[in-house]
């Protein structure tokens, strides 16, 4: 998992099951994952669910 906030690299790692990670961006947050089914996303109280399928590599950018 890699995360960029407002274009700046801020995180790379493997989150543990149940771990909650929180990022705040003024313009954007970009998340790139190697197993999209393992990561769920919520933004501003809205749950977007899992990012994709088992083993799928996904990159998503969330903006205001």
Kinemage of the C-alpha trace (Angstrom):
@kinemage 1
@onewidth
@group {chain A} dominant
@subgroup {mainchain}
@vectorlist {calphas} color= white
{ca unk a 1} P 0.000 0.000 0.000
{ca unk a 2} L 1.318 3.438 -0.966
{ca unk a 3} L -0.329 6.737 -0.132
{ca unk a 4} L 0.261 10.223 -1.500
{ca unk a 5} L -1.393 13.253 0.082
{ca unk a 6} L -1.536 16.369 -2.079
{ca unk a 7} L 1.111 14.783 -4.305
{ca unk a 8} L 3.523 14.052 -1.439
{ca unk a 9} L 4.499 10.472 -0.571
{ca unk a 10} L 3.405 9.831 3.039
{ca unk a 11} L 3.078 6.069 3.586
{ca unk a 12} L 4.203 2.691 2.310
{ca unk a 13} L 3.517 -0.529 4.130
{ca unk a 14} L 1.269 -3.497 4.741
{ca unk a 15} L -1.609 -2.630 7.070
{ca unk a 16} L -2.616 -5.339 9.531
{ca unk a 17} L -6.134 -6.782 9.586
{ca unk a 18} L -8.511 -4.320 11.224
{ca unk a 19} L -5.975 -1.495 11.262
{ca unk a 20} L -7.433 1.938 10.558
{ca unk a 21} L -5.194 4.441 8.782
{ca unk a 22} L -6.261 8.063 8.408
{ca unk a 23} L -5.033 10.721 5.972
{ca unk a 24} L -6.209 14.270 5.369
{ca unk a 25} L -5.420 16.212 2.210
{ca unk a 26} L -6.210 19.757 1.161
{ca unk a 27} L -6.579 18.680 -2.490
{ca unk a 28} L -6.209 14.906 -2.906
{ca unk a 29} L -5.325 11.542 -1.405
{ca unk a 30} L -4.055 8.807 -3.747
{ca unk a 31} L -3.971 5.183 -2.615
{ca unk a 32} L -2.237 2.373 -4.535
{ca unk a 33} L -2.766 -1.180 -3.294
{ca unk a 34} L -1.610 -4.622 -4.423
{ca unk a 35} L -4.629 -6.512 -3.097
{ca unk a 36} L -7.669 -4.318 -3.553
{ca unk a 37} L -10.052 -6.709 -1.796
{ca unk a 38} L -8.145 -6.260 1.483
{ca unk a 39} L -8.614 -2.481 1.677
{ca unk a 40} L -11.826 -0.577 2.267
{ca unk a 41} L -12.114 3.188 2.028
{ca unk a 42} L -14.357 5.776 3.607
{ca unk a 43} L -14.214 9.506 3.022
{ca unk a 44} L -16.120 12.215 4.854
{ca unk a 45} L -18.350 9.592 6.459
{ca unk a 46} L -19.192 7.858 3.173
{ca unk a 47} L -18.187 4.181 2.932
{ca unk a 48} L -16.834 3.223 -0.505
{ca unk a 49} L -16.259 -0.433 0.442
{ca unk a 50} L -13.396 -2.550 -0.883
{ca unk a 51} L -11.248 -1.085 -3.624
{ca unk a 52} L -11.535 -4.111 -5.915
{ca unk a 53} L -10.993 -7.841 -6.396
{ca unk a 54} L -8.644 -10.302 -4.695
{ca unk a 55} L -5.081 -9.682 -5.881
{ca unk a 56} L -6.089 -6.733 -8.086
{ca unk a 57} L -3.689 -3.786 -8.207
{ca unk a 58} L -5.669 -0.556 -7.926
{ca unk a 59} L -4.775 3.114 -7.734
{ca unk a 60} L -7.481 5.587 -6.752
{ca unk a 61} L -7.363 9.315 -6.187
{ca unk a 62} L -9.904 10.985 -3.938
{ca unk a 63} L -10.430 14.722 -4.251
{ca unk a 64} L -12.608 17.320 -2.615
